Amino acid sequence: LQNTSDSPVVVETLDDVPEHVLRGLPEDVRLFPSAVDKTRLGVWATKSILKGKKFGPFVGDKKKRSQV
């Protein structure tokens, strides 16, 4: 077992998010600490999003599920 208590924990913040990503978020979507990994940001809806709702455009590299 590796002792990780000496390693600093890096926490992702809004300062780490490129401006174009923040500008591209839909109106009712925000970035807050992830419910899965508290060191990362997660995408949260501030209102219900209807099934099938589309928003974009997508900017970046598309990844397969196995890559994320």
Backbone atoms as SQL, in Angstrom:
CREATE TABLE atoms (id INTEGER PRIMARY KEY, chain TEXT, resi INTEGER, resn TEXT, atom TEXT, x REAL, y REAL, z REAL);
INSERT INTO atoms VALUES
  (1, 'A', 1, 'LEU', 'N', 0.840, -1.177, 0.000),
  (2, 'A', 1, 'LEU', 'CA', 0.000, 0.000, 0.000),
  (3, 'A', 1, 'LEU', 'C', 0.882, 1.237, 0.000),
  (4, 'A', 2, 'GLN', 'N', 0.570, 2.190, -0.840),
  (5, 'A', 2, 'GLN', 'CA', 1.355, 3.411, -0.925),
  (6, 'A', 2, 'GLN', 'C', 0.758, 4.452, 0.010),
  (7, 'A', 3, 'ASN', 'N', 1.622, 5.141, 0.749),
  (8, 'A', 3, 'ASN', 'CA', 1.165, 6.187, 1.651),
  (9, 'A', 3, 'ASN', 'C', 0.888, 7.437, 0.835),
  (10, 'A', 4, 'THR', 'N', -0.372, 7.819, 0.743),
  (11, 'A', 4, 'THR', 'CA', -0.736, 8.986, -0.054),
  (12, 'A', 4, 'THR', 'C', -0.953, 10.228, 0.808),
  (13, 'A', 5, 'SER', 'N', -0.786, 10.107, 2.132),
  (14, 'A', 5, 'SER', 'CA', -1.043, 11.240, 3.007),
  (15, 'A', 5, 'SER', 'C', -0.041, 12.369, 2.789),
  (16, 'A', 6, 'ASP', 'N', 1.145, 12.046, 2.244),
  (17, 'A', 6, 'ASP', 'CA', 2.150, 13.076, 1.988),
  (18, 'A', 6, 'ASP', 'C', 1.937, 13.773, 0.650),
  (19, 'A', 7, 'SER', 'N', 1.093, 13.216, -0.203),
  (20, 'A', 7, 'SER', 'CA', 0.851, 13.785, -1.521),
  (21, 'A', 7, 'SER', 'C', -0.229, 14.856, -1.416),
  (22, 'A', 8, 'PRO', 'N', 0.051, 16.036, -1.996),
  (23, 'A', 8, 'PRO', 'CA', -0.995, 17.075, -1.962),
  (24, 'A', 8, 'PRO', 'C', -2.182, 16.665, -2.827),
  (25, 'A', 9, 'VAL', 'N', -3.374, 16.975, -2.371),
  (26, 'A', 9, 'VAL', 'CA', -4.582, 16.680, -3.128),
  (27, 'A', 9, 'VAL', 'C', -4.872, 17.884, -4.015),
  (28, 'A', 10, 'VAL', 'N', -4.942, 17.655, -5.311),
  (29, 'A', 10, 'VAL', 'CA', -5.232, 18.719, -6.257),
  (30, 'A', 10, 'VAL', 'C', -6.737, 18.739, -6.493),
  (31, 'A', 11, 'VAL', 'N', -7.351, 19.876, -6.243),
  (32, 'A', 11, 'VAL', 'CA', -8.785, 20.021, -6.417),
  (33, 'A', 11, 'VAL', 'C', -9.038, 20.932, -7.611),
  (34, 'A', 12, 'GLU', 'N', -9.820, 20.443, -8.553),
  (35, 'A', 12, 'GLU', 'CA', -10.169, 21.214, -9.744),
  (36, 'A', 12, 'GLU', 'C', -11.090, 22.370, -9.340),
  (37, 'A', 13, 'THR', 'N', -10.821, 23.557, -9.881),
  (38, 'A', 13, 'THR', 'CA', -11.653, 24.725, -9.587),
  (39, 'A', 13, 'THR', 'C', -12.138, 25.343, -10.896),
  (40, 'A', 14, 'LEU', 'N', -13.037, 26.315, -10.772),
  (41, 'A', 14, 'LEU', 'CA', -13.537, 27.011, -11.961),
  (42, 'A', 14, 'LEU', 'C', -12.408, 27.730, -12.695),
  (43, 'A', 15, 'ASP', 'N', -11.341, 28.094, -11.993),
  (44, 'A', 15, 'ASP', 'CA', -10.192, 28.730, -12.641),
  (45, 'A', 15, 'ASP', 'C', -9.509, 27.787, -13.630),
  (46, 'A', 16, 'ASP', 'N', -9.704, 26.471, -13.449),
  (47, 'A', 16, 'ASP', 'CA', -9.100, 25.474, -14.334),
  (48, 'A', 16, 'ASP', 'C', -9.914, 25.240, -15.604),
  (49, 'A', 17, 'VAL', 'N', -11.122, 25.781, -15.654),
  (50, 'A', 17, 'VAL', 'CA', -12.033, 25.535, -16.774),
  (51, 'A', 17, 'VAL', 'C', -11.818, 26.616, -17.831),
  (52, 'A', 18, 'PRO', 'N', -11.556, 26.225, -19.083),
  (53, 'A', 18, 'PRO', 'CA', -11.378, 27.218, -20.151),
  (54, 'A', 18, 'PRO', 'C', -12.614, 28.104, -20.296),
  (55, 'A', 19, 'GLU', 'N', -12.388, 29.354, -20.614),
  (56, 'A', 19, 'GLU', 'CA', -13.477, 30.331, -20.729),
  (57, 'A', 19, 'GLU', 'C', -14.530, 29.894, -21.739),
  (58, 'A', 20, 'HIS', 'N', -14.096, 29.297, -22.862),
  (59, 'A', 20, 'HIS', 'CA', -15.089, 28.893, -23.866),
  (60, 'A', 20, 'HIS', 'C', -16.030, 27.811, -23.337),
  (61, 'A', 21, 'VAL', 'N', -15.570, 27.009, -22.393),
  (62, 'A', 21, 'VAL', 'CA', -16.427, 25.987, -21.795),
  (63, 'A', 21, 'VAL', 'C', -17.483, 26.659, -20.925),
  (64, 'A', 22, 'LEU', 'N', -17.063, 27.602, -20.105),
  (65, 'A', 22, 'LEU', 'CA', -18.012, 28.306, -19.244),
  (66, 'A', 22, 'LEU', 'C', -19.041, 29.069, -20.072),
  (67, 'A', 23, 'ARG', 'N', -18.599, 29.706, -21.144),
  (68, 'A', 23, 'ARG', 'CA', -19.519, 30.456, -22.010),
  (69, 'A', 23, 'ARG', 'C', -20.494, 29.527, -22.724),
  (70, 'A', 24, 'GLY', 'N', -20.086, 28.292, -22.999),
  (71, 'A', 24, 'GLY', 'CA', -20.906, 27.360, -23.764),
  (72, 'A', 24, 'GLY', 'C', -21.911, 26.575, -22.945),
  (73, 'A', 25, 'LEU', 'N', -21.903, 26.753, -21.615),
  (74, 'A', 25, 'LEU', 'CA', -22.863, 26.002, -20.798),
  (75, 'A', 25, 'LEU', 'C', -24.277, 26.501, -21.039),
  (76, 'A', 26, 'PRO', 'N', -25.228, 25.603, -21.170),
  (77, 'A', 26, 'PRO', 'CA', -26.621, 26.029, -21.279),
  (78, 'A', 26, 'PRO', 'C', -27.032, 26.830, -20.036),
  (79, 'A', 27, 'GLU', 'N', -28.083, 27.605, -20.172),
  (80, 'A', 27, 'GLU', 'CA', -28.522, 28.515, -19.109),
  (81, 'A', 27, 'GLU', 'C', -28.747, 27.823, -17.764),
  (82, 'A', 28, 'ASP', 'N', -29.304, 26.647, -17.767),
  (83, 'A', 28, 'ASP', 'CA', -29.659, 25.966, -16.520),
  (84, 'A', 28, 'ASP', 'C', -28.675, 24.879, -16.113),
  (85, 'A', 29, 'VAL', 'N', -27.426, 25.001, -16.568),
  (86, 'A', 29, 'VAL', 'CA', -26.388, 24.029, -16.238),
  (87, 'A', 29, 'VAL', 'C', -25.230, 24.771, -15.583),
  (88, 'A', 30, 'ARG', 'N', -24.717, 24.211, -14.502),
  (89, 'A', 30, 'ARG', 'CA', -23.624, 24.829, -13.758),
  (90, 'A', 30, 'ARG', 'C', -22.549, 23.789, -13.451),
  (91, 'A', 31, 'LEU', 'N', -21.362, 24.268, -13.143),
  (92, 'A', 31, 'LEU', 'CA', -20.274, 23.405, -12.690),
  (93, 'A', 31, 'LEU', 'C', -20.127, 23.571, -11.180),
  (94, 'A', 32, 'PHE', 'N', -20.207, 22.447, -10.465),
  (95, 'A', 32, 'PHE', 'CA', -20.036, 22.408, -9.013),
  (96, 'A', 32, 'PHE', 'C', -19.186, 21.185, -8.689),
  (97, 'A', 33, 'PRO', 'N', -18.706, 21.052, -7.453),
  (98, 'A', 33, 'PRO', 'CA', -17.949, 19.846, -7.108),
  (99, 'A', 33, 'PRO', 'C', -18.728, 18.578, -7.451),
  (100, 'A', 34, 'SER', 'N', -18.017, 17.609, -7.987),
  (101, 'A', 34, 'SER', 'CA', -18.615, 16.352, -8.414),
  (102, 'A', 34, 'SER', 'C', -19.153, 15.566, -7.230),
  (103, 'A', 35, 'ALA', 'N', -20.261, 14.885, -7.442),
  (104, 'A', 35, 'ALA', 'CA', -20.811, 13.986, -6.423),
  (105, 'A', 35, 'ALA', 'C', -20.034, 12.672, -6.384),
  (106, 'A', 36, 'VAL', 'N', -19.280, 12.387, -7.433),
  (107, 'A', 36, 'VAL', 'CA', -18.532, 11.131, -7.540),
  (108, 'A', 36, 'VAL', 'C', -17.100, 11.309, -7.031),
  (109, 'A', 37, 'ASP', 'N', -16.457, 12.426, -7.380),
  (110, 'A', 37, 'ASP', 'CA', -15.067, 12.685, -7.017),
  (111, 'A', 37, 'ASP', 'C', -14.963, 14.142, -6.580),
  (112, 'A', 38, 'LYS', 'N', -14.861, 14.366, -5.290),
  (113, 'A', 38, 'LYS', 'CA', -14.871, 15.725, -4.730),
  (114, 'A', 38, 'LYS', 'C', -13.692, 16.580, -5.190),
  (115, 'A', 39, 'THR', 'N', -12.679, 15.978, -5.814),
  (116, 'A', 39, 'THR', 'CA', -11.546, 16.757, -6.312),
  (117, 'A', 39, 'THR', 'C', -11.788, 17.282, -7.719),
  (118, 'A', 40, 'ARG', 'N', -12.891, 16.896, -8.328),
  (119, 'A', 40, 'ARG', 'CA', -13.215, 17.289, -9.699),
  (120, 'A', 40, 'ARG', 'C', -14.506, 18.089, -9.726),
  (121, 'A', 41, 'LEU', 'N', -14.712, 18.786, -10.830),
  (122, 'A', 41, 'LEU', 'CA', -15.970, 19.489, -11.043),
  (123, 'A', 41, 'LEU', 'C', -16.932, 18.573, -11.783),
  (124, 'A', 42, 'GLY', 'N', -18.199, 18.727, -11.497),
  (125, 'A', 42, 'GLY', 'CA', -19.233, 17.969, -12.186),
  (126, 'A', 42, 'GLY', 'C', -20.236, 18.928, -12.810),
  (127, 'A', 43, 'VAL', 'N', -20.998, 18.423, -13.740),
  (128, 'A', 43, 'VAL', 'CA', -22.021, 19.222, -14.410),
  (129, 'A', 43, 'VAL', 'C', -23.347, 18.974, -13.704),
  (130, 'A', 44, 'TRP', 'N', -23.992, 20.049, -13.265),
  (131, 'A', 44, 'TRP', 'CA', -25.235, 19.972, -12.514),
  (132, 'A', 44, 'TRP', 'C', -26.299, 20.813, -13.201),
  (133, 'A', 45, 'ALA', 'N', -27.522, 20.305, -13.227),
  (134, 'A', 45, 'ALA', 'CA', -28.652, 21.052, -13.771),
  (135, 'A', 45, 'ALA', 'C', -29.333, 21.795, -12.626),
  (136, 'A', 46, 'THR', 'N', -29.672, 23.060, -12.860),
  (137, 'A', 46, 'THR', 'CA', -30.372, 23.838, -11.841),
  (138, 'A', 46, 'THR', 'C', -31.882, 23.715, -11.993),
  (139, 'A', 47, 'LYS', 'N', -32.327, 23.159, -13.120),
  (140, 'A', 47, 'LYS', 'CA', -33.743, 22.858, -13.369),
  (141, 'A', 47, 'LYS', 'C', -33.787, 21.528, -14.103),
  (142, 'A', 48, 'SER', 'N', -34.951, 20.908, -14.116),
  (143, 'A', 48, 'SER', 'CA', -35.107, 19.652, -14.859),
  (144, 'A', 48, 'SER', 'C', -34.832, 19.885, -16.339),
  (145, 'A', 49, 'ILE', 'N', -34.166, 18.924, -16.950),
  (146, 'A', 49, 'ILE', 'CA', -33.902, 18.967, -18.388),
  (147, 'A', 49, 'ILE', 'C', -34.747, 17.873, -19.020),
  (148, 'A', 50, 'LEU', 'N', -35.578, 18.261, -19.961),
  (149, 'A', 50, 'LEU', 'CA', -36.461, 17.298, -20.602),
  (150, 'A', 50, 'LEU', 'C', -35.664, 16.241, -21.357),
  (151, 'A', 51, 'LYS', 'N', -36.119, 15.018, -21.303),
  (152, 'A', 51, 'LYS', 'CA', -35.489, 13.927, -22.032),
  (153, 'A', 51, 'LYS', 'C', -35.453, 14.281, -23.516),
  (154, 'A', 52, 'GLY', 'N', -34.296, 14.092, -24.140),
  (155, 'A', 52, 'GLY', 'CA', -34.149, 14.376, -25.559),
  (156, 'A', 52, 'GLY', 'C', -33.726, 15.803, -25.868),
  (157, 'A', 53, 'LYS', 'N', -33.656, 16.659, -24.840),
  (158, 'A', 53, 'LYS', 'CA', -33.242, 18.051, -25.042),
  (159, 'A', 53, 'LYS', 'C', -31.816, 18.073, -25.585),
  (160, 'A', 54, 'LYS', 'N', -31.592, 18.882, -26.615),
  (161, 'A', 54, 'LYS', 'CA', -30.261, 18.981, -27.213),
  (162, 'A', 54, 'LYS', 'C', -29.737, 20.394, -27.016),
  (163, 'A', 55, 'PHE', 'N', -28.447, 20.488, -26.756),
  (164, 'A', 55, 'PHE', 'CA', -27.808, 21.787, -26.663),
  (165, 'A', 55, 'PHE', 'C', -26.378, 21.644, -27.154),
  (166, 'A', 56, 'GLY', 'N', -25.788, 22.729, -27.519),
  (167, 'A', 56, 'GLY', 'CA', -24.437, 22.679, -28.073),
  (168, 'A', 56, 'GLY', 'C', -24.089, 24.017, -28.660),
  (169, 'A', 57, 'PRO', 'N', -23.090, 24.122, -29.464),
  (170, 'A', 57, 'PRO', 'CA', -22.348, 23.042, -30.109),
  (171, 'A', 57, 'PRO', 'C', -21.306, 22.433, -29.181),
  (172, 'A', 58, 'PHE', 'N', -20.952, 21.202, -29.463),
  (173, 'A', 58, 'PHE', 'CA', -19.900, 20.517, -28.734),
  (174, 'A', 58, 'PHE', 'C', -18.557, 21.006, -29.243),
  (175, 'A', 59, 'VAL', 'N', -17.667, 21.339, -28.318),
  (176, 'A', 59, 'VAL', 'CA', -16.306, 21.741, -28.669),
  (177, 'A', 59, 'VAL', 'C', -15.361, 20.830, -27.910),
  (178, 'A', 60, 'GLY', 'N', -14.438, 20.211, -28.608),
  (179, 'A', 60, 'GLY', 'CA', -13.462, 19.349, -27.941),
  (180, 'A', 60, 'GLY', 'C', -13.331, 18.023, -28.650),
  (181, 'A', 61, 'ASP', 'N', -12.651, 17.118, -27.987),
  (182, 'A', 61, 'ASP', 'CA', -12.437, 15.785, -28.536),
  (183, 'A', 61, 'ASP', 'C', -13.503, 14.841, -28.015),
  (184, 'A', 62, 'LYS', 'N', -14.165, 14.125, -28.907),
  (185, 'A', 62, 'LYS', 'CA', -15.141, 13.133, -28.488),
  (186, 'A', 62, 'LYS', 'C', -14.393, 11.914, -27.957),
  (187, 'A', 63, 'LYS', 'N', -14.919, 11.345, -26.880),
  (188, 'A', 63, 'LYS', 'CA', -14.315, 10.180, -26.257),
  (189, 'A', 63, 'LYS', 'C', -15.328, 9.046, -26.224),
  (190, 'A', 64, 'LYS', 'N', -14.827, 7.824, -26.312),
  (191, 'A', 64, 'LYS', 'CA', -15.677, 6.651, -26.120),
  (192, 'A', 64, 'LYS', 'C', -15.865, 6.450, -24.631),
  (193, 'A', 65, 'ARG', 'N', -16.951, 5.769, -24.247),
  (194, 'A', 65, 'ARG', 'CA', -17.202, 5.508, -22.825),
  (195, 'A', 65, 'ARG', 'C', -15.993, 4.857, -22.153),
  (196, 'A', 66, 'SER', 'N', -15.315, 3.991, -22.854),
  (197, 'A', 66, 'SER', 'CA', -14.181, 3.283, -22.264),
  (198, 'A', 66, 'SER', 'C', -12.983, 4.213, -22.003),
  (199, 'A', 67, 'GLN', 'N', -13.018, 5.419, -22.569),
  (200, 'A', 67, 'GLN', 'CA', -11.903, 6.343, -22.403),
  (201, 'A', 67, 'GLN', 'C', -12.113, 7.337, -21.266),
  (202, 'A', 68, 'VAL', 'N', -13.303, 7.352, -20.700),
  (203, 'A', 68, 'VAL', 'CA', -13.566, 8.347, -19.641),
  (204, 'A', 68, 'VAL', 'C', -13.817, 7.677, -18.310);
